[in-house]
Amino acid sequence: MTDIPKPSVQAFLVCDQVIEDSLTKKKSLIGIFTHLQTSSFPFHHQHMGLYFCLTDAEGLYHFDIDLIYLNSEQLVCRATLPNIEIGDRLQISDFGINIPLLILPAPGRYEFRLLMDGRLIAQKDFTVMSAPGPAATEPAA
């Protein structure tokens, strides 16, 4: 078996949604974030998008994406992407993935890990925190 080149990851971003224009294939990233707030856990996050951009790749690639809860190294979920054929090392290839529902068990740091044939090639973390409760009001004098 011939080793395929390890791609160079130019971008790996987390957002609320990735939209792809049907004509131009350009991608729009809506709501890029590094922090989320919620009032309760487990947190049912209804929409999340991932975007990654590769170059220096040629051949047939198998990618998995893991979401890890870093506070305990717990695997929250794994997505296996369809095999991707890239024909030219000079080509820039970008990919957008929308995740319909993620259940985040607790506050803390989470990390998406992009794996190619089981090897880590990129990672992107974000923090989930408890939203502050309603402000306490002083009694009227």
C-alpha positions in Angstrom: 0.0 0.0 0.0 1.4 3.4 -1.0 1.3 6.1 1.7 -0.8 9.1 0.8 0.5 12.5 1.7 -0.6 14.0 5.0 -2.6 17.1 4.1 -1.8 20.5 5.4 -4.8 21.9 7.4 -5.3 25.6 6.6 -8.4 26.1 8.7 -10.5 24.2 11.2 -13.4 26.3 12.7 -16.5 25.7 14.8 -19.6 27.7 14.0 -23.4 27.6 14.3 -23.9 26.7 10.6 -22.1 26.2 7.3 -24.0 27.3 4.2 -22.7 26.3 0.7 -23.8 28.3 -2.3 -25.2 25.8 -4.9 -23.7 27.6 -7.9 -20.3 28.8 -6.7 -19.7 26.2 -4.0 -18.4 29.0 -1.7 -19.1 28.4 1.9 -20.4 30.9 4.4 -19.7 30.3 8.1 -22.4 31.7 10.3 -21.7 32.4 14.0 -18.1 31.4 14.5 -17.5 30.9 18.2 -15.1 29.9 20.9 -17.5 30.0 23.8 -21.1 28.9 24.4 -23.4 29.6 27.3 -26.4 27.6 28.5 -28.7 27.7 31.5 -28.8 23.9 32.1 -26.9 20.7 31.5 -26.9 18.4 29.6 -26.9 21.1 26.9 -28.8 20.1 23.8 -27.1 22.3 21.1 -29.5 22.3 18.1 -27.1 23.4 15.3 -23.3 23.3 15.0 -21.1 23.5 12.0 -17.5 22.6 11.3 -15.4 23.9 8.5 -12.0 22.6 7.4 -9.7 23.5 4.5 -6.9 21.3 3.3 -4.0 21.5 0.8 -1.0 19.4 -0.1 -3.3 16.3 -0.4 -3.6 13.8 -3.1 -5.3 10.4 -3.1 -8.2 8.8 -1.3 -8.7 10.0 2.3 -10.8 8.6 5.2 -11.7 11.2 7.8 -13.3 10.9 11.2 -14.2 13.8 13.5 -14.3 13.2 17.3 -15.7 15.5 19.9 -14.0 15.1 23.2 -15.0 16.5 26.6 -11.5 17.6 27.7 -12.3 17.8 31.4 -12.6 14.0 31.5 -11.2 13.0 28.0 -14.7 11.5 27.4 -15.7 10.8 23.7 -18.9 12.7 23.2 -19.5 11.7 19.6 -17.7 10.5 16.4 -18.6 11.3 12.9 -17.2 9.3 10.0 -17.1 11.2 6.7 -17.5 9.6 3.3 -14.2 8.9 1.7 -12.8 11.9 -0.1 -10.8 11.8 -3.3 -8.4 14.6 -3.9 -6.7 14.7 -7.3 -4.0 17.3 -7.1 -1.6 18.4 -4.2 -1.8 22.0 -5.4 -5.6 22.0 -5.0 -7.3 23.7 -2.0 -10.2 21.6 -0.8 -12.6 22.9 1.8 -15.4 21.1 3.6 -18.4 22.2 5.6 -20.3 19.9 7.9 -23.5 20.6 9.8 -24.4 18.7 12.9 -28.1 18.7 13.7 -27.9 18.0 17.4 -25.1 17.6 20.0 -25.6 16.8 23.6 -22.9 18.4 25.7 -22.9 16.7 29.2 -21.4 19.4 31.4 -19.6 22.8 31.5 -16.0 22.9 30.5 -13.7 22.6 27.5 -14.6 20.5 24.4 -12.4 19.7 21.4 -13.1 18.6 17.9 -10.4 16.4 16.5 -9.9 15.8 12.8 -8.4 12.4 12.1 -7.1 11.1 8.8 -6.9 7.3 8.7 -6.8 7.3 12.5 -4.1 10.0 12.8 -4.8 13.4 14.4 -4.2 16.2 11.9 -6.1 19.1 13.4 -8.0 20.1 16.6 -10.2 23.0 17.6 -11.5 23.6 21.2 -14.3 25.6 22.6 -15.7 26.3 26.1 -19.2 25.7 27.3 -20.2 27.6 30.5 -23.2 28.1 32.7 -25.1 31.3 31.8 -25.3 33.7 34.8 -28.6 33.5 36.5 -31.0 36.4 36.8 -29.5 39.3 38.8 -30.6 39.4 42.4 -32.6 42.5 43.1 -32.3 44.6 46.2 -35.5 44.8 48.3 -37.2 48.2 48.1 -36.5 50.5 51.0 
